[in-house]
Amino acid sequence: MVFASDSLKFDDKGLIPAIAQDATSQEVLMMAWMNAEAVNRTLATGRVTYWSRSRQAFWVKGETSGHVQELVSLRVDCDRDCLLVLVNQSGPACHTNRRNCFYTAIVAGEEIELMTPET
């Protein structure tokens, strides 16, 4: 079966959530948005490309920070409305300079910071 990005279920803004996961450790790194062109660019280049809602522009992960996400595998969920992007991550994935974006836990109603920024 040949993949076509138009087979995906994008929201009313033309976006689909994409969860980035480290291909080796299986650690969930971040969640961002892709549109059809970002999906196609990611597949064509092997460099993960997202759509920045705030800048209304394409965002190639690591383009400015050097914290590149190299595509290992792109997976589509059963409803075709969410993507799992397996990557080789170099450096922190989060813009806060942490390994991943999920560094805050809620424990007994309190927020606990699980990791500090990398130096």
DAGI-V125579 format. One line per field, one symbol per residue. ss: DSSP state (@ for helix, = for strand, . for the rest). phi: phi as a letter, one per 40 degrees, with the letter a starting at -180 (. if undefined). psi: psi as a letter, one per 30 degrees, with the letter a starting at -180 (. if undefined). A space follows every 50 residues. Layout:
BEGIN
ss = ???
phi = ???
psi = ???
END
This chain:
BEGIN
ss = ....@@@........=======.....=======.@@@@@@@@@@.=.== ==....====........========.....========........... ...====..====......
phi = .ccbcccccccccgbbcbccbccccgcccababbbdcccccdccbgbcbb bccccfacbcdgdbcgccbccbabbbcccgbabbbcbccbgcccccgbdb cbbbbbbfgbcbccabccb
psi = kkkkfffljlafgglkkjkkkkfefgkkelkakkaeeeeeeeeeffkkkl kjeefhlkjjkfeeffikjkkekkkklffggkkjjkljkkakfkfgglel figkkjjhgkkkkfllkl.
END
